[in-house]
């Protein structure tokens, strides 16, 4: 495998919403597929599948891809 990453981090436009992708309809399904394929899925702070929803249309930051790429992006995200 060659790796790669898909990211939707929190930015100034979506900071008040918590992210761009909806947890239950977009982030969780993609996270399940990526993790079953041997990759990783993170919010930049925790594993997406460990996030407990607080409301139906909750939005979160998303980092999906190969484990080493997601870990590196999460480390950069946590620093800054």
Residue pairs with C-beta under 8 A, 6 or more apart in sequence:
1 38
1 66
3 65
3 66
3 68
3 69
4 65
4 66
4 69
5 63
5 64
5 65
5 66
5 69
5 70
5 73
6 62
6 63
6 64
6 65
7 62
7 63
7 64
7 73
8 19
8 20
8 21
8 61
8 62
9 19
9 44
9 61
9 62
9 63
9 77
10 18
10 19
10 20
10 44
10 61
14 20
14 59
17 59
18 58
18 59
18 60
18 61
19 43
19 59
19 60
19 61
19 62
20 59
20 61
20 62
21 27
21 59
21 60
21 62
22 57
22 58
22 59
23 48
23 51
23 53
23 58
23 59
23 60
24 53
24 56
24 57
24 58
26 62
27 41
27 48
27 60
27 62
28 48
28 49
30 41
30 62
30 64
31 41
31 47
31 48
31 49
31 62
31 64
32 49
34 40
34 41
34 64
34 65
35 41
35 49
38 67
39 64
39 65
39 66
39 67
39 70
40 47
40 63
40 64
40 65
40 66
40 67
40 70
40 71
41 47
41 48
41 49
41 62
41 63
41 64
41 70
42 48
42 63
42 70
42 71
42 73
42 74
43 51
43 60
43 61
43 62
43 63
44 61
44 63
44 73
44 74
44 77
44 78
45 74
45 77
45 78
48 60
48 62
51 60
61 77
63 70
63 73
63 74
63 77
64 70
